[in-house]
Amino acid sequence: MKLFKNYLSLMITITLFGLAQTSSAQTLVGAQIDNRAGIRGLTLNPANVINPRLKSEINLFTTSAYFGNDYIGVNISDISKITTLDELSATSDINAKPDNNFVGNLDILGPSFQMNLSPKHSIAISTRFRTFFNLNNIGGEFIEAIVDEEENTSQFEVLMQDLNGITHLWGEIGGTYGRVFLNNESIELKGAATLKYLFGAGGVTTSSATLGAIYREASNNLTTLGQLDYGYTDGVDNGEIDFGTFNSGFGMDLGVILEIKDKRERAYGDGYVFRGGVSVLDIGGISYKGFSETSYDMNARISLDEFDGRSIEEVLEENYDGATNVRDQNLAMPTSLQIFGDFAVTNKFYLSAHASINLRDHQEIPVSQITNNISITPRFESGWLAVYSPLSYRQYEEGLSWGLGVRLGPVIIGSGSILTNILSKNSRSTDAYFGLQIPIYNKGQRVKN
């Protein structure tokens, strides 16, 4: 739980400051469908490894980060006033509910290589480091009470059902093979698979079927009811991850892409009128030995002062009875279904649609989860320049997110929410990405009519 408190503070405060300085990083909204996305396109569909626009590519690094929630909305113009969580609350729109949700991830695509072996066969080798944070169905007033340092908490009663959270850090080494299955004058069908060796750094989980909390301001007492399960992997000591301890696992991505070829005048020989794909990403998980889980009996009354200067883990150990069980535990990957369609208006102007759908239920096993979202992205694309402006609807948000991204030669930079964050006084998510690649392009040849 200490890890949750530290991570939540870090994700809210640091991420917002990073965006204000345009130096933070996120998920590649709009950039993955670019025909010259290269290895970045594998994070959408492994069949993008077959890319006639590229002979080969070396990805030096691509960093992305994302934080979203339905608890707090921030006015970016007030960022300079915020140095603590209390100041963040004072200058923000708080939407405290019995079932608030938080989600965040950091994704670093490391040195990677892609090459077309022939017009029908392509391969890639990729490295990646990822961390996911999910916290679902937690009472907003309960959060405010346990992180408040100014003792401004008002009395409340909240019943949290199906409370669950996970923080998981892991790395990946992937090998991708793609093949063209069908190629004629009208269509091309290709598919690919990525097999991944996973090495887990560790994780923390928490869950409760029912957890009640009652706070009375006059007595400054917090009464809790129910049961809370808190678990962590071996090597996680007091909320700190020991990166010297790794556990292994295996994962897989599968995908297919269909293209309807472009036969219009002045079309490129490798061009298309429509390109669409379906993929299932992050199948698998990591098995951790020595996973320790403590079930706490939460039927007790304590002073809210118990939280001053202590982690929640320390509060639990000092004030609640618990039974600990040590066992092997699998932490699952954020398995998702990805669907996209890309329409070529001309050789350089495109309009795409993309849906990301979470496929894993946290009640199965502890599992990281993506944020469900749908986006529509107009795009200008040429050999050394691409500009895209995605419009997205994301889970847990009240409205649309509007972003902007640019690929200029080997550099990519952008955000799926930067324009919304600038224009809105109530931003509930933020993200950005930055990357550097070395592409070797194939030149598109026009069809002779």
C-alpha positions in Angstrom: 0.0 0.0 0.0 2.9 2.3 0.6 3.8 1.7 -3.0 0.3 2.8 -4.1 0.5 6.0 -2.1 4.0 6.9 -3.5 3.1 5.9 -7.0 -0.2 7.8 -7.0 1.6 10.9 -5.7 4.3 10.5 -8.4 1.9 9.8 -11.3 -0.3 12.8 -10.5 2.3 15.4 -9.6 5.3 14.5 -11.7 3.2 13.6 -14.8 1.4 17.0 -14.7 4.7 18.9 -14.3 6.2 16.9 -17.1 3.4 17.8 -19.4 3.7 21.5 -18.6 7.4 21.3 -19.5 6.7 19.3 -22.7 9.2 16.7 -21.5 6.9 13.9 -20.3 6.2 10.8 -22.3 2.7 8.1 -23.3 0.9 5.5 -25.3 1.4 6.2 -29.0 -2.1 7.5 -29.8 -2.2 8.2 -33.6 1.4 7.4 -34.2 1.1 3.6 -34.5 -1.0 3.6 -37.7 1.6 5.7 -39.6 2.9 3.7 -42.6 6.4 4.5 -41.5 5.9 3.9 -37.8 8.3 0.9 -38.1 8.8 -1.1 -34.9 6.4 1.3 -33.0 3.7 -0.2 -35.2 4.2 -3.6 -33.6 2.7 -2.2 -30.4 -0.6 -2.0 -32.3 -0.4 -5.1 -34.5 2.6 -7.4 -35.1 1.6 -7.7 -38.8 3.0 -4.2 -39.2 6.4 -5.9 -39.3 5.7 -6.4 -43.0 6.1 -2.8 -44.3 6.8 -2.1 -48.0 7.5 1.6 -47.1 10.6 0.5 -45.1 13.6 -1.6 -46.0 14.6 -1.8 -42.4 14.6 0.2 -39.3 16.5 0.6 -36.0 14.6 2.0 -33.1 17.0 3.6 -30.6 14.3 4.4 -28.0 10.7 5.4 -27.8 9.3 6.5 -24.4 5.6 6.9 -23.6 3.6 7.5 -20.4 0.0 7.9 -19.5 -2.1 8.8 -16.4 -5.9 8.9 -16.3 -8.6 8.9 -13.6 -12.1 10.0 -12.8 -11.3 11.5 -9.4 -9.4 14.7 -10.0 -9.6 17.2 -12.9 -6.7 19.7 -13.2 -6.4 23.1 -14.9 -3.0 23.0 -16.6 -2.7 26.8 -16.2 -2.5 26.2 -12.4 0.4 23.8 -12.6 2.9 26.4 -11.4 1.0 26.7 -8.2 1.2 23.0 -7.3 4.0 21.6 -5.3 2.2 19.1 -3.0 -0.9 16.9 -3.1 -2.8 19.3 -0.8 -2.1 22.2 -3.3 -3.2 19.9 -6.1 -6.5 19.2 -4.4 -7.0 22.9 -3.6 -6.6 24.0 -7.2 -8.4 21.1 -8.9 -11.9 19.8 -9.5 -12.5 16.8 -7.2 -15.1 14.2 -8.1 -15.1 12.0 -5.1 -17.3 8.8 -5.6 -17.5 5.4 -3.9 -15.9 3.9 -6.9 -13.1 6.2 -8.3 -10.6 4.7 -10.7 -6.9 5.5 -11.5 -4.8 4.0 -14.3 -1.2 4.7 -15.4 1.6 3.2 -17.4 5.1 3.8 -18.5 6.4 2.1 -21.7 10.0 2.3 -22.9 10.7 0.6 -26.3 14.4 0.0 -26.2 16.9 -0.8 -28.9 15.1 -2.8 -31.6 15.6 -3.9 -35.2 13.2 -4.6 -38.1 14.0 -5.9 -41.6 12.1 -7.1 -44.7 13.8 -10.4 -45.7 11.7 -10.4 -48.9 8.4 -9.0 -50.2 6.6 -11.8 -48.3 8.7 -12.3 -45.2 9.8 -9.9 -42.4 11.3 -10.2 -38.9 12.0 -7.9 -35.9 13.7 -8.2 -32.6 12.6 -5.8 -29.9 13.3 -4.9 -26.3 10.8 -3.2 -24.0 10.4 -2.1 -20.3 6.9 -1.5 -19.0 5.1 -0.7 -15.8 1.3 -0.6 -15.2 -0.7 0.9 -12.3 -4.4 0.2 -11.8 -6.6 1.1 -8.9 -10.3 0.5 -9.3 -13.4 1.2 -7.2 -11.8 3.1 -4.4 -13.7 5.7 -2.4 -12.6 9.2 -3.3 -13.3 10.6 0.2 -11.3 7.7 1.6 -8.3 8.6 -0.6 -8.5 12.2 0.5 -8.5 11.2 4.2 -5.4 9.0 4.0 -3.3 11.4 1.9 -4.4 14.7 3.5 -1.5 16.3 5.4 -3.4 19.4 6.5 -6.2 17.6 8.4 -9.0 19.2 6.4 -11.0 16.0 6.0 -14.8 16.3 6.5 -16.8 13.4 7.9 -17.9 10.8 5.4 -19.3 7.3 5.0 -18.3 5.2 2.0 -18.9 1.5 1.0 -16.3 0.3 -1.5 -17.2 -2.9 -3.4 -14.8 -4.9 -5.6 -11.8 -2.7 -4.6 -8.7 -3.8 -6.5 -5.3 -2.5 -7.4 -2.1 -3.6 -8.9 1.4 -2.2 -9.7 3.5 -4.4 -11.9 7.0 -3.8 -13.5 8.5 -6.1 -16.1 10.7 -6.2 -19.2 10.3 -8.0 -22.6 12.5 -9.4 -25.3 10.5 -10.1 -28.4 11.0 -11.9 -31.7 8.5 -11.2 -34.5 7.9 -13.0 -37.7 5.5 -11.8 -40.4 4.3 -13.4 -43.6 2.1 -12.4 -46.6 -0.6 -15.0 -47.0 -2.4 -13.6 -50.0 -1.4 -11.0 -52.5 -3.2 -10.3 -55.8 -4.3 -7.3 -57.8 -7.0 -6.3 -55.4 -6.1 -7.3 -51.9 -3.2 -8.3 -49.6 -3.5 -10.3 -46.4 -0.7 -10.6 -44.0 -0.2 -11.9 -40.5 2.4 -12.1 -37.8 3.2 -13.3 -34.3 5.5 -11.9 -31.6 6.9 -14.3 -29.0 8.1 -12.6 -25.9 10.4 -13.6 -23.1 9.2 -11.7 -20.0 11.3 -10.9 -16.9 9.4 -9.5 -14.0 10.9 -7.0 -11.6 8.0 -7.3 -9.1 4.5 -6.2 -8.2 2.1 -5.2 -5.5 -1.6 -6.1 -5.4 -4.6 -5.2 -3.2 -8.2 -6.3 -3.2 -11.4 -6.3 -1.1 -14.8 -7.6 -1.9 -16.4 -5.1 0.5 -14.6 -2.4 2.5 -16.5 0.2 4.5 -15.1 3.4 5.9 -16.7 5.9 8.3 -15.0 9.0 9.5 -16.3 11.3 12.2 -14.7 14.7 12.3 -15.6 15.4 16.0 -13.7 12.4 17.3 -11.2 12.2 14.4 -11.8 8.5 14.3 -11.9 6.3 11.2 -14.0 3.1 11.5 -13.3 0.5 8.9 -15.3 -2.7 8.1 -14.7 -5.7 6.0 -11.5 -7.5 4.8 -8.5 -6.3 2.8 -6.0 -8.5 1.0 -2.5 -7.0 0.4 0.1 -9.0 -1.5 3.6 -8.4 -3.0 6.2 -10.4 -4.8 9.5 -11.6 -3.3 12.0 -8.8 -3.5 9.4 -6.1 -2.8 10.4 -4.8 0.6 8.3 -2.1 2.3 7.0 -0.9 -1.1 10.5 -0.8 -2.8 11.2 -2.9 -5.9 14.5 -4.9 -5.8 15.6 -4.8 -9.5 18.2 -7.4 -8.7 15.5 -10.1 -8.5 13.8 -11.2 -11.7 11.1 -13.8 -12.4 10.5 -15.2 -15.9 7.4 -15.7 -18.1 6.3 -15.9 -21.7 4.0 -13.8 -23.8 2.6 -13.5 -27.3 1.1 -11.0 -29.7 -1.0 -12.1 -32.7 -2.3 -10.0 -35.6 -3.6 -9.9 -39.2 -3.9 -7.0 -41.6 -6.0 -6.7 -44.8 -5.3 -4.1 -47.4 -7.5 -3.2 -50.4 -5.2 -1.9 -53.0 -5.3 1.6 -54.5 -5.9 1.6 -58.3 -6.7 5.3 -58.6 -4.8 7.6 -60.9 -1.5 8.7 -59.5 -1.6 5.9 -56.8 1.5 4.4 -55.4 2.2 0.7 -56.3 2.4 -0.1 -52.6 -0.6 2.1 -51.8 -4.1 1.1 -50.5 -7.6 2.5 -50.4 -8.3 0.8 -47.1 -6.1 -1.0 -44.6 -7.6 -2.7 -41.5 -6.3 -5.0 -38.8 -7.2 -7.0 -35.8 -4.7 -8.1 -33.1 -4.6 -9.6 -29.6 -1.7 -8.3 -27.6 -0.1 -9.3 -24.3 -1.2 -12.9 -24.0 0.5 -14.5 -21.0 2.0 -13.6 -17.7 4.8 -13.9 -15.2 5.0 -16.5 -12.5 6.4 -15.2 -9.2 7.7 -17.5 -6.5 7.4 -16.5 -2.8 4.4 -14.2 -3.3 3.3 -13.0 0.1 -0.3 -12.1 0.7 -1.8 -10.9 4.0 -5.6 -10.9 4.7 -6.4 -8.1 7.2 -9.5 -8.1 9.3 -10.6 -4.4 8.9 -13.2 -4.3 11.6 -11.7 -1.7 13.8 -11.7 1.9 14.8 -8.5 4.0 14.7 -7.5 7.7 14.9 -6.9 9.4 11.6 -3.6 10.6 13.2 -2.3 7.1 12.8 -1.7 8.0 9.1 0.6 10.9 9.9 4.2 10.1 8.9 3.3 6.4 8.3 2.7 4.3 5.2 -0.6 2.6 4.9 1.3 -0.7 5.1 2.6 0.3 8.6 -0.9 1.4 9.6 -2.3 -2.0 8.6 0.4 -3.9 10.5 0.1 -1.9 13.7 -3.7 -1.6 13.9 -5.2 -4.7 12.2 -5.0 -8.4 12.6 -3.8 -10.3 9.5 -3.0 -13.8 8.4 -0.2 -14.2 5.8 0.1 -16.8 3.1 3.2 -17.3 0.9 2.7 -19.1 -2.4 3.5 -19.0 -6.1 1.4 -16.4 -8.0 1.0 -15.5 -11.6 0.6 -11.8 -12.6 -1.1 -11.5 -15.9 -0.3 -9.2 -18.8 -2.8 -6.5 -19.9 -4.3 -8.6 -22.7 -6.2 -6.5 -25.1 -8.1 -6.6 -28.5 -6.9 -4.0 -31.0 -9.0 -3.1 -34.1 -8.1 -0.4 -36.6 -9.1 0.8 -40.0 -7.2 3.3 -42.2 -8.8 5.0 -45.2 -6.5 6.7 -47.8 -8.2 9.9 -48.9 -5.2 10.6 -51.2 -1.6 9.4 -51.3 -0.8 11.7 -48.4 -4.0 12.3 -46.5 -5.5 9.5 -44.3 -8.3 9.1 -41.9 -8.1 6.2 -39.3 -10.2 4.8 -36.5 -8.8 2.7 -33.7 -10.4 0.8 -30.8 -8.5 -0.7 -27.8 -10.6 -3.2 -25.6 -9.5 -4.8 -22.4 -9.9 -8.6 -22.5 -8.9 -9.5 -18.9 -11.0 -9.4 -15.7 -9.0 -8.7 -12.6 -11.2 -11.2 -10.7 -9.5 -14.1 -12.7 -6.0 -13.5 -11.4 -4.1 -10.3 -10.5 -3.9 -8.6 -13.9 -2.9 -5.2 -15.3 -5.5 -3.6 -17.5 -5.5 -1.1 -20.4 -7.9 1.8 -20.5 -10.6 1.1 -23.1 -10.6 3.8 -25.8 -11.8 4.7 -29.2 -10.0 7.2 -31.4 -10.4 8.9 -34.8 -7.2 10.4 -36.4 -6.8 12.5 -39.5 -3.2 12.3 -40.8 -0.9 13.9 -43.3 1.9 11.5 -44.2 5.0 11.7 -46.5 8.4 10.1 -46.4 10.1 12.4 -43.8 7.1 14.1 -42.3 3.8 13.1 -40.7 1.3 15.1 -38.7 -1.7 13.6 -36.9 -4.3 14.9 -34.5 -6.2 12.1 -32.7 -9.6 12.6 -31.1 -10.2 10.0 -28.5 -12.8 8.9 -26.0 -11.1 7.2 -23.0 -12.6 5.1 -20.2 -13.1 7.0 -16.9 -13.1 10.4 -18.6 -16.1 12.7 -19.0 -15.3 14.0 -22.4 -13.1 13.7 -25.5 -9.3 14.0 -25.6 -7.7 15.9 -28.5 -4.0 15.4 -29.3 -1.3 16.3 -31.7 1.8 14.4 -32.9 4.6 14.8 -35.4 7.1 12.5 -37.1 10.0 14.5 -38.5 12.6 12.2 -40.1 14.0 10.0 -37.3 12.2 11.9 -34.5 8.6 11.4 -33.2 7.0 13.5 -30.5 3.4 14.0 -29.5 0.5 13.5 -27.1 -3.0 12.1 -27.4 -4.4 14.8 -25.0 -2.1 17.9 -25.3 -4.7 20.1 -26.9 -7.4 19.2 -24.5 -5.1 19.8 -21.6 -4.2 23.3 -22.9 -7.8 24.2 -23.6 -9.7 22.5 -20.8 -9.9 23.6 -17.2 -10.8 20.1 -16.0 -8.3 17.6 -17.5 -8.6 14.1 -16.1 -5.8 12.4 -18.1 -2.4 13.3 -19.6 0.0 11.6 -21.9 2.9 12.2 -24.2 5.6 10.3 -26.2 9.0 10.8 -27.7 11.1 8.6 -29.8 14.2 8.3 -32.1 14.6 5.8 -34.9 16.9 5.2 -37.9 14.7 4.4 -40.9 15.8 3.1 -44.3 12.9 3.9 -46.6 11.6 2.3 -49.8 10.4 4.9 -52.3 6.8 4.5 -53.4 6.5 4.0 -57.1 3.5 5.4 -58.9 1.2 3.0 -60.9 1.5 3.4 -64.6 -1.9 4.1 -66.2 
